[in-house]
């Protein structure tokens, strides 16, 4: 393939995480939400190290380049650049957090350390430790051990240096895992009226160190926080004697033993303990060893106590789609017309209600549905189990390799099979990422089918914060293609991808989506070269596929108007002297996470509009089962176009994506500032 100039994927991703940091820095965002964005930034970065940095390090280690991932041209140069960017962002993170602390203090909200406690608070902390914490604390003396005890990924540790006042040279090292999972990170302290005092769990343990180690006779303690991030990837081996389930179970266990890829610590930690930990973790100073402040694992701050003044933090509340409101049966509506749900503006309850109706409908014979990430107490699963108990055939495609959801999905698989659900577990070396469902019923001896296809997960929890689309439909052509996908997934010889060629109305990966997208772009190029109107509008999470970027470059050079809304990874260069029209690209980071994928092509005035589960990435287009559906209903096409137009006009939360990764906000000279998520809510509410 011809080498084209693009922004490295991982550097572009860090630019996205900087946009998240911008939200935390925005003084117009409520304090609780600003803290949440710092937590999101921290959680994002942790997963970035667990997956992408780990992958880059394995690229360097592998000389034969035989691996299950795409190789970067110069992984070491990218790692070096990552280190520089991460340290810069960390300094910005610390500055923002200090500003937020200052603003919290103005609101009489204080995070207290052990030196700031009143006499009453000290008494409370001592009692709370005895009653709630002590049974969950297991101190480990480590310096005489031949190997470091197993340190869990995503856990938080207190490194303790103990000594006696008269003999400081005789120090002992100890580790304590902070039991955040069992107890939470935050404890509300007794405080004066009108004030809120909070202490972190690690400080409760730090305060009680003299009691924890009282039997050793130490009287001086130096304790600081650190955490280790490990390689989260695992390879599925080719042992034909083991099932995919067994391989995934083995992979999950191996993940827990993954090599450390980042070591973050309080920069005031004892130098001797720091050197000891680095040595025992087999790290060198060339690795991602990152000094920081006193607080680590900031992702826990997503659960920061709600002690803020009662100000409205969420923009709006989800509502039932007007076509489904006050209707006794959703099914009857869908059998008459297509319905587009746009979450989180529209309520996800309608999806659950549809499955509940199917579970109770005596005419329904079967439900086929795919599942990638589910809520922890999934109402989707409950509806499917009720369907089985009512005598329906239920087939669930459960993707066991959904990263970080593998254990949960294994548990769902077991529960569903216990209830009599037929569970499909996908195909080797390829995840099933399509969000599809087909329900079959027989009424008056006639087969009737209906269902849906979506851009996001069937997860009622994330549907409250992820902006996605879902199309309810009874279109026979679409449902036949969905049936073909399930037939393919159920077949014994699943390596025969030609079976997916039966799909004539859906774009499906890995078979025809890439080819069809290239053809659609080629049509716009042809129109532009003939001096006709040509336009491409694309909304994605990520754009990194080299072939599609190359084709977009060709379109820009031909004079096609290209408008992009890309939340995360964006590897394309927007400006080039060969382009007749530069590419316009923005990223919107706001209250809701923009997760939908939509494609609009002018197509000689006969506009073609699609929604899809697939981003424009190599992994999605060539290594996953994905599906895109064309919207043919004129009313829905207009509605989706209006939503996209509102987002393209955002002048509050949109950042311009450019060659320099500057993340500058889009500004408008118009008097009215457009915040697209609020405008979309109002647009849909008033339809």
N, C-alpha and C positions, 0 to 999 in steps of 0.2 A: 504493500500500500504506500502511496505517496506520502512523504512526511509533510505535515502542515504545521503551521505555527499556532500553538494553543497555550493556554495557561495550565500548568500542571494541576491535576485534579486535587491533590491534597492542599496545595497552596490556595486554590479557589475555595476549598471547604473552610480553611482557617479564616478567609475573608468573610464567609457567611457567619462564622461564629463571632466575628468582630461586630457584625450587624446586630447580633443578639446582645452583645455588650453595650452597643449604642442605646438599646432600649432601657437597659439598667441605668444608663447615664442621663436619660431624659427626665428632667425635673417635672414635666407635665404628667408623667406616669405615676400613679399612686405608689406609696412606699412599699406596700406589700407586694405589688406587681414588680417593682424594681428589684426587690430581693429575689423574687421568683425568676427573673431573667438572669440574675447572677447564678442562681442554682442551675438553670438550664444550660448556661454557658459552661459551667463546671462539669455537669453531667455529659454534655456533648464532647468536651475535651477528653474526658476519661474514656469514653467509647472510641474516640478517634485514636487514642494511643493503644487501646486494646486491640483494635482491628487494623487501622491503616499504618500506624508506625510499626506495629508488629510485622505487618506484611512487607513493608519496605526493608526491614532488617532481615527478613527471611530471603528476600530477593538478593540481598548482598551476600548472604551465606550460601546460596545455591549457585553453583557454577554452571551446571548443565541446563539451567533455566527450564526444568521440568517441574511445573507446579500447577496448582489449580487456580492461578490468578494471572492477570495481565501484568507483564513486566514494564516498569518505567525505564526510560532511557538511561537515567543517571540517578538511582535511588539514594546514593550517599549525598549528592548535592542537594536533593530534596530534603533529606533528613537534617542537613546542616541549616537549610533555610527554615525548616519547621522549628528548630531549636531557637533561632533568632526571633521568629515571629511570636512563639509561645511566651518567651520571656518578656517581650514588649507588651503583649496582651496581659500578662500577669501583673505587670506594673500598673497598667491601666485599671485592671480589676481591683487592685488594692486601693488605688486612688478613689475609685467609685464607691467602694465599700466604706472607706473612711468618711466620704461625704454623706452616705446613707446613714451611717452611725450618728453623725452630727445632726441630721434631720430627725432621726428617731429620738434623740435626746431632747430636741425641741418639743416633741410630742409626749415627753415624759416617759419614754420607753428606753430602758437601759439594759444592756448585756453586761453582767457583773463578772469580774474575775475574783479569784480567791482573796486578793488583797483589798477588795472594795466592799466586803460583806460587813453588815452591821452585826452586833452581838446576837440579835434575834435570828438573823439569817444564817449565821454560823451554827447556831443550835439546830435550825431547820435542816441544813445541809448534812450535819452529822447524823441526825435522826433519819433523814431520807436515805442516806447511804446504808444504815443498818437495816432498815425495813424493806427497801426496794432494790438496792444496787448490789450489795455485798455478795449475795448468792450467785450473781451473774459474773463476778470478777474472778479470774484465775490468773494470778501473777506468775510469771516464768522467769527464773534466774538463768541467764543465758551465757555469760562470758566463759564459763568452763565447759560448755557443751561442744562436742566435736562439730556439730552442724547446727545451723539456725533452725529453730522450730518452724513448722509450716506456717507461713504467713498467707492469710486468705486475701484474694483479690477483692477490691471494693470495700475492705474493712479498714477501720481506723485504729491506730495503735498509739499507745503512750510509751515512749522510751524513757526509762527511769534510771538515773545515776544516783546511787546511795553512798553515803560516806558518814564517818563520824567526825565531829567537829575537831577533835584533837589529832586525827590521823587522816587528813584529806587525801593522802596518797593511796590509801587502800579503798578503792572504789569498787562497787558491785553494780553490774548492769541487770536490769529487769525489763520485761515487756508486759504490757497489759492491753488486751484487746478491748476496745470500748464497745460495750454491748448495746449498740444503737438499735440493732434489729429487734431486740427484746424489749427495750425500754424507751426508745425514741431519743432524740438528741437534746431536747429542750425541757427544762424544769422551771415552772413559775415560782418565784420566791415571794415570801411575805413582803409587802411593801406599803409605803404610805398611801393614803387615799389620793386617787387621781394619778398615781404612778404605776408603771408595770416594770418589775425587775425580773430578769430572766438569767439563768445560769446554764451553761452547756454541761452535758453529762461528763465530759472529760475533766471539767474543772471540779465537779463534785468528787470524782475519783482522785484528782490531784490534791484536793484539800484533805482527803482522808488517807493519804499515803503513810503518815506516821502511824496510823492505826493498822493499816494493811500489813506493814512490815515491822510492827512493834516487837515481835519476838527476835528480831535480828539486832536490836540495840542501836540502829542508825538514827541519827538526829538531823541529818541534812539531806534534802532531796532536790534533785534537779530533773524536771520532767517536761518533755516536749512531744508534740504530736508529729506523726509521720504516717504515710500510707504508700502502698506498693500497687502499681498497675501492671497487670500481666497480659501476655499474649492470649487473646480470647478465641483465636481461630483453632479449629481442629480439622484434620484431614480424615475423610471417610476412606478407609482402606479398601482394597479390592478382594478381600477374603470372601470367597463365595460361600463358605461354610457358615458364615454369620449373617443374620438378617440385618436390614437397615436399622431396625429398632435397637438391636444389640450394638451396632456400630455407633449410633448416636449416643447411647448410654455410656459407651466407652469413651467417646469423644468428650462428653460433658465431664467425666472424671479426669481426663487428661487436661482439659482446660484449666481445672483447678490447680494443676501443677505447672502451668505455663511459665515460661521464662519472663522475668521482670523486664518491662520495657520503659518504665518510668518510676522514679523514686522521688517523692515530694516530701519536704520536711520543713519544720520551723527553723528558720535561719539562725535562731539562738540556741539550737540544740548543742549539747556537749560535743566538742570536736572529737574526743576519743570514741564516744559511742557512734558518732556518724561514720568515722573511718571503719569501725568494726562492722556496722551494718552493710556498708558498701562492699566490703571485702567478702562477707558471708553471702551476699546476694550475687556475687560474681559480676558486679558492675565495675565499670571503669569511669573515670571522669570525662570520657568522651560520650558516655551514655546520657540519657535524659534524666540527669540528677538536678532537681529543681528546688532551690531554696525559696521559701515563702514566708507568710505571716503565721500567726498562731493558730489560725483556723484552716483546716483542710477538709476534704470531702464535703465541699459546699453544697453538693446536690441535696443533702439533707434539709437545706434551707427552703426547699419547696414546701416543707411541712412546718414552716415557722409559725409560732402561735399567732392566732388572730387577736392581737391586742391593740390593733390600730383603731383610731376613731371610726365610727360607723359611716364610712364613705363608700359609695358605690364603686366597686372595682371592675366588675364585669360589664361589658357594654350593654348587652341585652339578654333576654331570656328566649330560649328556643320556643317555637310555636308550631302547631300542626299545620301542614300544608292545607291551604284553603279548599282544595278539591277533595281532601280527605276528612276535613272537619265536619263533625255532626253527621257523619255517615255511619250506618250500622256495620257495613262490611266494606273493607278496603278492596277485597277481591273483586267485587262488582264494579268498582270504579276502574280498576286496572284492566278488566276485560273489555272495557269500552274505549279507553284512551291511555296513552303513555303519560306518566307523571315523573317529573324530575324533582328529586329532593336535593336541596343544597344545605349540607350541614356546616356549622352548628346552628344556622338560622332556622331551618326546619328541624323538627324534633325527630330523633332516631326511633322514637316509640312506634312510629308507623311501620317500620321494618319488623320489629318484634311482633306487633299486632298481626301483620300479614302471616307470619309463621305460626302464630297461635291460632289464627283462623283456619289455616291449612291443617293444623294438628287436630282440630275438632270437626272439620268438614267431612261428613261421611262419604262424599263423592271423591275426595282426594285419595289417590292411590300411592303417590310417591313424592318425595322431596329430595332433590340433589343440590348440594351446596358446598362451596369451598370455604375453608377457614385458614387464616394465616396468623393473625394475632387476635386473641379473644380477651374479653374482660375477665377479671379474676373470679367473679361470680356471674358467669355469662347467662343472661336471659335468653340469648340465642340458643345455647345448648339446652336449657330447660324446655324451650318450645319444641326442639327436635326430639328430646326424650319423650315428651308428652305425645308427640306424633307416633312414635314407635309403640308406645303403650296403647294407643288407639288403633293399632293394626296397620299403620302406614309403613311402606318401605322407605327407609331413610338412608341415603348414601352421603357421607361427609368426606370430602377431600381435606385431610388434616396435614398441613405442611409441617413436618417434624423438624425441619432444618431452619425455621424462622429464627434468625439470630437472637440469642438471649431469651427466646421463648421456647426453647427445645424441651426443657423439663416440664413446663406447664402444658405443652401440647402432647407430650407423652402421657401425662396424667389424664388429659381430656380423652385421648384415644382409648385408654383403659376403661374409663367410665362409660364412654359411649358404647364400646363393645359389650360391656357388662349388661347394658340395657337392650342390646339387640341391634344396634346401628351398624351398618356395614361401613367400615372406615378404610378409605384409600390413603396410602402414605406416599404417593408420588412416584417419581422415577429417578434412577441413578443420575447423579451429577447435574441435576436441573431442578430448581425450586418451582413450585406451582404458586404463582403470585396473583393470578387472575381472581377477581372478586365476582363470582357468578352464582346464580341460583335458578333452578327450574322446578316448577311444581306441576304435576300432572293429575288431572281429575277426569272422571268419566261421568257425563251427565246426559241422560236420554240417549244412551249408547254412543255418544259422541265424545271423542278425546279432546280435552281442552287443556291448553298449557299456558302458563304465565310465570313470571319470575322477575329477576332483576340482574343488572350488571353495574358495577360500581368502581370508583377510583380509589376507595379507601377500605380499611379493615371493618369487619362486622363486629365492632366493639363499641358498646353503648357508652363506655366511659370516655374513650378518646373522641367519640363523635361529638362530645360537648365542647371540645377545644380544637379539633382538626377540621379545617375547611375542605370538604369533599363533595362529590356529586354521586347520586345513585339514581339510575333510571329504572322505574317500574315499567314493565311492558308485557303485552301478550302478543307481540309481533311474531308470527309463525317462523319467519326466516331467522330472526335473532335466536329464538328458542331452539330451533333445529341445530344451529351452530353450537349453542351451549351444550345441547345433548351430545353433539359430536365430540366436544372436548371431554365430557365425562366418559363417553364410550372409549375414547383413546386412553384415558387414565385408568379405566377398568380393565383394559385388554391385557391378555397374557403377554403378548409380544409388544411391550410398550416402547421398545427402541425404534419401532417403525413410525417415524414422525410423518410419513406420507398420509397417515390416517387423518391428520389435522387439515390436509388439503381439501377435505369435504366442507370446511368452513368457507362459505362464499360471501357472507354478509358481515362477518366480524373480521377485523384485522387481528391475527393471532401470532404470537411469538412462540417458537423461533421460526415459524414457517414463512408468513407473508407480510408481517407488519413492516419490517425494514424495507422490503421491496416496494410495498405500497406507498410508504412515506416518501421514498426516493422518487417514485413516479409522480406523486402529487406535487412535490417540489419542482420536478422537471417540467411539469405542465405550467407552473407559474413562471419558470425561466423562459420557456418558449413564448409565453404571452408578453413578457417584458421585452424580449428581443424583437417582437413584432410591434413594439410601442403601444401595447395594450395595457390596461390596468392589471396589476399583479400584486397580490398581498398574501403574506403568511403571518398568522398570529399563533403563537405557541405558549401555553402555560405548563410549567413542569416543576418538579422538585429539583431535578438535576439534568444538566446537559454536559456530557463528556464524550459521547460516541464520535470517533474521528471521522467516520464516513459521512454521518449526517452533518457534522460541522463543516466538512469540506463542501458538501452540497449547499449548505446555507451560504458559504463564502461565494460559491458560483452564482447563487441567486442574487446576492448583494452586488456582485460584479455586473450582473445583467440588468440591475436596476429594480429588482423586486423590493417592495416595501416589506420589511421584516420587523415585527414587534414581538418581543419576548418578555414573559413574566416568569422568572426562575428564582425560587426561594433559596436554594442551596448552592450546589456545585454548578459553576458556569465557566466552562473552559474556553469558550469562543472569544476571539478578539473582535470588537465591534467596529473598529476603525482601521481602514487600510486604503492606501492610495489607489488600489485596483478596484475598490468598491465604487459603483455609481451612487449607491445609497448606503450610508452607514447603517448598521443594525441598531435599533433602539431596544434596549434591554433594561428592565428594572427588577428589583427584588423587594417584596413587601414583607416586613417583619412587624407583627403587631400582636394584639391579644391572642388571636387564634393562629394556629400554625397552618399556613397555606400548603395544602397537601394534594389538591386536585390536579389532574392532568387533562388538558383540553387542547385541541388543534383545530384551527379554522383556516381554510384555504379559499381564496376568492373564486377560483375555478371558473373563469370566463363569466363571472356574474351569477353563476349557479352555485352559490357558496356551499361548501361542504364542511360539516362540523362534527367533531368526534370527542368523546371522552374516553379515558383509558386508565388502566392500572399501571402502565409502563412509562418509566422515564426514558429519556434518550441516552441510555448508557449501554455499553457493550454487554454487561451482565444481564440487563433486562431484555434486550433485543435478541441475543443469541444464546443465552444460558438460562432462560426462565420460560415458564408458560404464562403468557400475559394475554390480555384481550382488550381491544378497543372497539367501541360501537359507534356507528354513525347515527347522529340525531337527525331524524327525517321529519318529525312533527314541526310544522312551521312556528307554532306558538312557543314551543320549547327552544327551538333554534334562536328565536328572537330573544327569549329570556336569558339564555346562556350568553349570547352576544352582548346583551346589556350588562351582564355581570362582568364580563371581560373588559368592556369599555370603561366601566366604573373603575376597575383596577388600573387600567392603563392611564387613567386621569388622576390617580392618587397623588396628592401634593403634601401629605402629612407623614405617611409611613413608608413611602417608596424611596428606595435608594437607586441611583443610577449605577448600572454595572458597566465598567469601562476597562480599557486595557491596563490602567494603572492600579486597579483594585482600590480606588479611593473611597468608595462607599459614601459618596456625597448624596445628601437628600435632594430629591426632586423638588424644586421650588416653582411656584406658579405666580404670575402677575395678577391673576384673577382675585377678586375680593373674597370669594368663597373658597375656603380651603376644603379639599375633598379628602376625607379619611375613608378609604374604600370599604372597610369592614362595617362601619356605621351606615354608609350610604347603601350598601347591599342589603343590610337588614331592613332599612326603611323601604327600599324598592320592593323587596319580596313581601314585606308585611302589608304593603298597600296595593298589591296586585289584585 
